[in-house]
Amino acid sequence: MDQRLFAYKLSKVLFLWLGLTCSAFVFSEYSSPNPHSVILSAQEKIFLQNHPEITLGTDASWEPFVIVNPNGHISGYDADILRKINQLTGANFTLTAGQWTDMQVSAQSREIDGLSTGTAVQKRRSYLNFSVPYLTLQKSVFTSSGNPLLIQSPADLRHKTLVIQKGNLADIELAKQFKESRILYVDTVEELFSAISTGAADATFGNGATLYLANKLGMPYLHIAFHLPQKLNLVFGVRKEWPEAVSILNKGLAALKAHERIRIQTQWFSQQPLVDNKPKDDVINFSEDEKSIIHQQPTLKMCVGPQWLPFSSINKEGKYEGISADLVDVIRQRLDVNFSLIPTSHWNESIALIKDKKCDIITTINPTDARKEFLNFTQTLFTSPIVLATRLDQFFISDLSKITDQSIAIIKNSAAALLVNNKYPQINLIEVLSVQEGLKLLSEKKVFGYIDSLEVIAYNVKKSNYVNLKISSTLPIEFDIAIGIRKDWPEWIPLMNKAIQSISSEQHQKIQNSWIGITYDNPFNYTWLGSILAVITSCVFVLVYRNREVTKYNRKLEVLNQKLAKQATTDQLTGLPNRYLLDQEIQIVIASAKRYNEPVSMALFDLDFFKNINDQYGHQTGDEILIQVSHEMDTFTRNSDVLGRWGGEEFLLVCPKTTLDGACNLANKVRLHIQQQLFLSDIKITLSAGVAELREDEDYGSLLKRLDELLYSAKDTGRNKVTRSKD
């Protein structure tokens, strides 16, 4: 196998891996080494033996979280999440439903064991321990249909009446921020919706389930007026003296696959009507007071993250670029203001300038408690997960807290550093000033890992061609990215939020795709190869000049290292990705497909009667034919596909974003092409194949099992054919 072909194959696979990782990696898929069971401690096992049923109370009217059926059976989102936790842990968490105020009293008096569909408010901490959030929803302000009072920002709620259900401590706490609003308390959700529709109240707080429930109750009179920066984190609460129960809940939630969460959420929330409350054009209707604010301050000094692509960067020409730069440009146009960039060389400098009010705003920032002392924050622009990158030779990291004897690089004073320090105070963090510095230390084995946003790591790994790095773990942390505004300018927050809300989801996605999307048109970067060859040539020249014997030794060592690297990821005979690398690619492709609801299909090929060829011509001839067949098959694959040797005379073709029909057409083209060739001048070869598309409820193992069955069906019914699944 010549080096050029090997480089082409390897770069092709790496580009696919990086592209999928950038745009759509579902990290929760890997949060537990065994997604079908959870390892409990001895203490937790004893606890479950002593408590065969743990009952959590909730409000009977809170559909679709909880749906009380006529036969008394409880279904809904919470019930499904608890059912999955029970399956994963062996616990038996059950629900009981009634009026929310009564449920809280019952939990306090230990008549029931805890609460579901609640929030971790301070008042309940005296008698409950809380799980990690099992669902996060955007908080919004709702008005009656048509928004007759033109409520579009928090300022518009002055002297208005807010209606809140009694016992809803999260909303009661939220209402304290609206000191000039009147509060109307009601007992039930029905009374709450009625108050809005009849005009007894002007607005209420809600979330993603509010419209669903209003429609279900026959009261489709609500309108989303504007989104609040707060989010509703729903948690399970269990009596204080049972910490084992919360530990079991958290383990179950960590082991719950991301696509399972998405499936459950889609099932129960998909009935909501999509309400588009954004302006229909690029013009925002500002009040006279808001226009005056903009007129008095038409230019805002802006600090940014100068080295944090794809989100934010200052390029060599001194221009601001990245996802946030494009979004900020839209905001600038909507507000009709100017943003004057204040150049900085690193993030610490930007933070220092905004603290000293030498900048008015700072973009791409996480609203931590420490930063709230000197900044106000807009609503979230986007959310990013935090991941750990390591070298390829490291195993998957299931629990970062156990990595206490290794150094991990992280950007100094970044949101990731603050969040990781709080979550894992015991790990050894090495502070760096930039992504590039962190990845360089990692690549050179000077640190064990590097922590940052998934998109940032994937983008910079690809850009700098760090082919020896990978994502080894997704931390149970994600950070919201917003715009920070100097503390003494609170009047700019509603203005910025209006501009952010005016950006359509399509426009937002288009901007992200322009930075995160990967193009596969050029499978190998020959400029990069040429640069590396030039460096190697220069180094060799110097070494030859200094010591001819050392040069010979280094050449031998380099060849050996290349062989070892090649053996780790490629099939030694054909040069195609081997089964180990295919396994990794397939899991990433499937995770991407499930997260973005995209098709993915696979074809498993087998050479017909290949044993006869080995017996008649010998194994050396058989090997030569396998090499030629692999080359011919690869000419028919697309740059986005991955073709690898599955074992023996079997080849597996992975086709992202491809339906069953598309994969069958491709498999037949490959089959017909091979049939028309003569190998080693006079040997005819045919292929059989099984083709299947990933089902919604299917995992990697089930898909491979179906492929294997389909392949053998093709061989049992005549060979030289493609057999497709029937779905």
Secondary structure, DSSP 4 states (H G I P E B T S, - for coil): --HHHHHHHHHHHHHHHHHHHHHH--GGGGSSSSTT--PPPHHHHHHHHH-S-EEEEEETT-TTT-EE-TTS-EESHHHHHHHHHHHHH---EEEEEE-HHHHHHHHHTTSSSEEEEE---GGGTTTEEEPPPSEEEEEEEEEETT-TT---SGGGGTTPEEEEETT-HHHHHHHTT-TTSEEEEESSHHHHHHHHHHTS-SEEEE-TTHHHHHHHTT---EEEEEEEEEEEEEEEEEETT-HHHHHHHHHHHHHS-HHHHHHHHHHHHTTSPP---S-SSS-----HHHHHHHHH--EEEEE--TEETTTEEE-TTS-EESHHHHHHHHHHHHHT-EEEE---SSHHHHHHHHHTTSSSEEEEE---TTGGGTEEE-S-SEEEEEEEEEETTSPP-S-GGG--SSEEEEETT-HHHHHHHHH-TTSEEEEESSHHHHHHHHHTTSSSEEEEEHHHHHHHHHHTT-TTEEEEEEEEEEEEEEEEEETT-TTHHHHHHHHHHTS-HHHHHHHHHHHH----S-SS-HHHHHHHHHHHHHHHHHHHHH-HHHHHHHHHHHHHHHHHHHHHHB-TTT-SB-HHHHHHHHHHHHHHHHHTT--EEEEEEEETTHHHHHHHH-HHHHHHHHHHHHHHHHTTS-TT-EEEEEETTEEEEEEET--HHHHHHHHHHHHHHHHT-EETTTEE--EEEEEEE--TT--HHHHHHHHHHHHHHHHHTTSSSEEE---
